[in-house]
Amino acid sequence: MSLRLNHPFSVFVFSLFALPAAATPVFIEGVSESGGWYDVNKKRKWNYTSKPTEYYTSQDLPFDDSNMCWAAAAANTLQWWQDRYGNIPEGTPNGYAATASVNGLQYVCQLQIYQNICKNWTNGGSHVEQAWNWWFNGDTLHETLFPGSTQLTGSQGGYWQSLNRTCTLYGNASYDTSALCNTYAFWNDPAQTEQFKSIIKSYIDNNYGTALSLSGEGGHAITLWGYEETEEHGLVLYLTDSDDYSYELFKQAVIVNDEGYLCLGSLDGAPEKYAQWDSATGTGLYIAEIQGLTVPIPEPAAFGLLAGLLALTPLTRRRRN
């Protein structure tokens, strides 16, 4: 049975699947330069003499969330995932907590997910995986492998236990987190630079909600939404950051410093957002880990409606990994 291109529906189907398999830039599902991404900004960025009254009360958040970058990156990816998944269980925090702009900073602390994490964890450093696991399962990962200065004080979480994405703890205190997430740790090795870049790309290609952990002079977590490859800059990442006083998607090039560490560099003469790691002085930052939320997302509804019709043709559609 052949596809007749003079049939209106056939032309639509052909054009739908004749699109290039990859484009530049490449984003996770539902994200583009103009939208679909999230950029939680910490509450501490406000001028406290002019807090937004749209949702703020003394109980909304602890006064200081200066160490909650991991929670912000987790909230960004969780909200993106809930947008895609749908069928959100009753009582699950979802969507914007406020749309107020304060002192020129748009959507400060804007996601209900972030507010909920901050209400239930103390202001301290931790891992994106801890927030993901708590959000899905309601428990904590073993501190031997996921150390942090934050403490769980509330009893919420576990909003998606029905999906059974539980992380397994083995007798030797190692974890199998494959039901929930993937994590890859980088190290300084110039010989593996291209392999490392391929790993970063693969998280976006596999449609994972993705965070990067930066180490060096302190630690930080940021959110990765996409990438592109250019002759001039090599691999370029599309990112959001809870600490940059801005609600925006911005680009950084992946560069290798003199010691072989993966670092982030600004483009086209812009001021450096992240100083490169220098072990001699103990200053700067490097990419230490990449984390991906791997819980599958259902096929988009539009494709579900087309599935029966496409079964009548020899066309097949690529399945999401």
N, C-alpha and C positions, 0 to 999 in steps of 0.2 A: 504494500500500500504506500503510495508516494504522497508527499505533502504538496498540495496545489497552492501555488503562491498567489493565484488570482482570487482566492477566497479570503474575505476580510479577516476572519479569525485566524486563518493560517498565516497571514502576513503578520498579524500581531504576535503570534507565538514565535514565528521565525525571527522577528526583530528582537524579541525578548531574549532569546538564547543565542543570538548572533553577536551579542555584546562581547567585548574583549574579556578574556578570563581574568586579566589583571590590569589595573590602571594605576596611574600615578597622580595623586597619592593614594595609598591603600588604607582604609579605615575598617574598624569592626562594624558590624551590622548596625544600620540606623544612624551612623555618625558621618558628618561631613565637616568641612571647615566652618560652615555657617550654623551648625547646630547638632543636637543629638548627644553632645558631651555634657559633662557636669564639672563644676569647679568650686567645690566647697571652699569658702574662705573662713579662717578661724575667727571666732568672736573677739579674740584679743586685738584684732586689727581695728576695731571700732575706736572712735573717740568716745570715752565713756560718759562724757557730758551730753551726748546726743544719741542715745541708744534708740533703735527703732521700736516704736510702741506697737507695731502691727501684731507681734506675737510675744514680745519679751515680758517675762515676769521673773522674779527672783529665783523661781524654781526651774526655769527653762534649761539653764546650763550652769555648770560651775563657772566662777568668775574667770578663771584662767584655764584656757585650753591650749597653752603654748606648746605642749608636747604631743598633741593629738593628730599629727600629720598622717599617721598610719590609719587612724579612724576616718580622716577626710578622704584618703585614697580609697579605703574600703567602701565608704558611703557612695562615692562617685560610681564605682564599678557595680555595687549592689543595686543602686537606683537604675543604672543602665540595664542591668540584667532583669530587674522586675518590670521595666518598661517592655522588654522583649517577651518575657515569659507570660505575663498576664495571669488571670485566675489567682489573684493574690489572696491568701487566706485572710479571713476577717480579723481585724485587730492588728495587722501588720503595718507598721509605719511606712508611708509611701508618699512620694511627691514633695512639693515645696512646703516649707514651714513658713516662708515669707518671701515677698518679692521686693522688699524695701531696699533702697539704696541709701547708704550713709556716708557722708563726706566723700562722695564720688565713687565709693566702692560698692558695686552692685551685688545683690544677693548674698550678703554676708551671712555665713552660717546657715545656708538656705534649705538644706535637706532635712526632712524629718528623721531619716535614717541616722544622720550625723548627730542630731540632737539626742536621739535615743541612745546611741553608743556612749556619748559623753555623760548622759545621766546615770549610766550603769557602770562606767569604768572611771577610775580616778585619773587625774591628769598626769600621765607618765608615758614613757616610750614603750612601744610594743611592735607587733608584727601584723601586717595586713591579714595573714592567715588566721590569726587569733580572732579578728573581727568577723571574718567570713564564717569560720567554724561556729562561733557563738551565734551569729545571725541565723544560720541554718539549723544548728543542733542544740544550742542553749548551754553548751558546756565549754570548758577551756582545754587548750592543748598543753601538754606537759612542758613545764618551764625549763627542763633540761635542754630541749631543742628550741624552744621559743621563749627565751628569757626576756624579761621586761620589768620596768619599774612601775607599771600600771597595775591596779588591782580591780578585780570584778567585785562590785559592791551591791549590784542590783540583782533582780531575779527574772528579768525579761530575757528576750532572745528565744532561739528555737522556733522561729516563725515558719520554717520550711522543713520541719522534722518528717513530714509525710513523704518527702522525696528520698529519705534514707541515704543521704550523702555523708554518712558518718566516717570520720577519720579513725583508722584502726591503730591502736598503740600495741606494739609487740613487747615481748618480755625483756628485750634488750634496750627498752626505752626509745626505740626508733618508731617512726610513724609511716603508715601508708596513707597519704592524703589524696590519692589518685581519684577517689570518688568525688572530691570537692575541688581540688586545685593542683596545679603544678608549680614547682619552684626550681629555679636553676641558679646556682651560685657561680659568679665569674671570678677570675683571678688574673694576675698579671702575666700574660704570655703573648708576646707579639706574634708568635707563629700561629696562634689560633684566632687572630683578630677576625678573619672572615667567617670562621665557624661561629664565633660569638655573635656577630652581626646577623647571621642566618638564624640563630636561636631567637634573637629579639624579633625578627620578622615573622618567625613561625607562630609566635603567640598571637599576633594580629591576624595572620593568615588562617589560623584555626578558630578565630572569633572568640577569643578569651577576653573577658574583662581583665585588664592588665595594669599592674603597678610595678614601678621600679624602686628598689631600695638603694639609696646612696649612702656611702660610708666614707670615713676619713676623718675630717675635723667635725666630729659629731656624726649624727645620722639623720636621714630624712627620707620620706616616702612621697612619691609623686605619681601621677596617673598618666598612662600611655594610651593614646587613642588611635594612632596610625603612624605610618611612615611613608617616605618616598626615597627614591634613589636618584641622585644627580651626579653628573660628571664632576661638577665643581666641588661639592661637599660630601660626596659619598652617601652614607646612610643618614637620613634626616628624620627625626622623631617629632611627632605632634603630641604635646604634653599640656597638662594643667597642674597647677601648684597651689596649695593652700596658703603659702606664705609669701606670695609675690605681690600683695596689695592690688591685685587686678583680677577681674573676671574675664578670662580670655584663654583661647587656645593658641599656644605659641610653638615655635619650632626651635630645635637644637640639633646640631650635628653630633654624631658619635665620632669621637676622635680618640687616638691612642697617645698617651703621654710618653715621655722619654723612658719611663719605667715599665711601659707595657700595660698600664691600666686603662680600661675603657672610661672615658670622661665625656662630659657634655660641653659643647662649645657653641657660642652664639654665632649668628650668620651675618654676613655682609656688613661688617664693621659695627654691629650693635654692641652695646656694653655687655660684658660677660655676666650671665645670670649665676653661673656656678664656676667658681675657681677650680682649676685642675689640681688634682691631688699631687702633693709634693712631700714624699716621705721624709726628706731631709729636714724640712721645717714643720712637718705635721699639720700642714694647712691644705685646704681645698677638699674636694669630693671626687669620688669615682663611683661607677655603677657596680654595686656589689651583688645584687640579686635581681631577678625578674620573677614576679608571681602572676599566675594566671588563674582566674576563676573558670573552671572547666565544666561546671554543671551545664548539661545540654539545654538548649533553647528550642522550643517547639518550632516546627516549620511555620513560616508566615502564613496567615490565613488565606491570603490571595493565592498562594501556590497550592494550598489545600483544595481550594475551589477548582483550580485548573487540573488537579491531578487526574480526575476521572476522564476529562476530555483529552488530556495528553496521552492517556493509556491507549487511545484509539489510533495514535500515530506512532511511527517508529522512533520518535524522539524520546530521549531520556534526560533527566535532569540530575545534575551533580548533587549528591547528598552532602550535607554539612558534616564536617568531622566532629 
